[in-house]
Amino acid sequence: MRYIDEYQDGDKAREIAAQIAEVVGEPLAFMEVCGTHSHAVARYGLSEMFPEQLRLISGPGCPVCVTPPEVIDAGIELAREGIWLAIFGDMMNVPGSQGSLSEVQAQGGQVRVIYSPMQAVEWAQENPHEQVVFMGVGFETTAPSVAVGISEANELGLKNFTVLVAHRLIPPAMEALVSQPDVRIDGFLCPGHVSAIIGSKPYQPLADRGIPCVIAGFEPVDVLQAVYMLARMCQQGEARVMIQYRRVVRAEGNPIAREKVAEVFEVADCRWRGLGMMPDSGLRLREKYRDFDAEARFALDLQAAPEPPGCECGAVLRGAKRPTDCGLFGTACLPDHPIGPCMVSSEGACAAVYQYEAVRDGNR
Ligand code: SF4
């Protein structure tokens, strides 16, 4: 299959790995800011193809993982009060400080997994005597479809549909990450799906600070090509924004999707799990759509909630620790008994390392 076989070709991968080795001299650390990249790196053992001076570190690229526990707690509180909750599947087992949504569902709470925000709108339409809250979690990739759902609910005049808005924006988090004193980042592997919406321009401030950025696809050859492009820029003392994932990403992104988001949402300061409060790093509803704000309608008080004891998800999400540095990894914290979100989500770094690397290393 074109676009798949071509980017999974082992010979091509080894050829690029050899080119990477030729251009890497000084120690380099590149961060991948997308959970799907973390899984590709772990699944195909790509780190083992790099020279030892080159390290790839995972960042906060899993939307479920960076959602702070107080948002999960708010969902739990709503479901316990009899409000119907529509969520994306990855949210089901993420632990808040009061348990998880799957536990509330098992106790009889109305928690339904949906695949698009429009399903939540339809659920509300079909059940006019119930209050339906959709948990709007995700990055720039998800926000357009949530904006469309809210806009549709507005046109339908739905009074029983609201959204618990927890969208986060990737470029402000990247800017915060390069300011950390304890984490060295020489370049970013930028997320392909997010970039299909936002384009390449939002990464330019990072390049202006001397950090090269390459927007990468998700097959092994994509990742290796992007790493080569980063390593070569470092070798040549350049810092630009480049697009490796040209079959999907345009420099201008998707203006129609961005317009829809801008119509419904505005940028706001937000708290991220592991990274704390960051300016302009999330979204909130514009005044015109505030009737659809679950936080306001149900007077939710989203105060910072504690992380699970011993869980190092915060350090993992900002690249300061690897999943295996966590004392709970593979012992108390397992995919079927997760302590932190990074072991739950299909995009979580701990889940990726457990699923692929621990198997290869014979630790499972
Ligand atoms: S192994 Fe589990 S507890 Fe440790 S950082 Fe990962 S998700 Fe958190």
Residues whose N, C-alpha, C, O or C-beta is under 5 A from the ligand:
A	BS01	SF4	G310 C311 E312 C313 P323 C326 L328 F329 C333 I339 G340 P341 C342 M343 C350
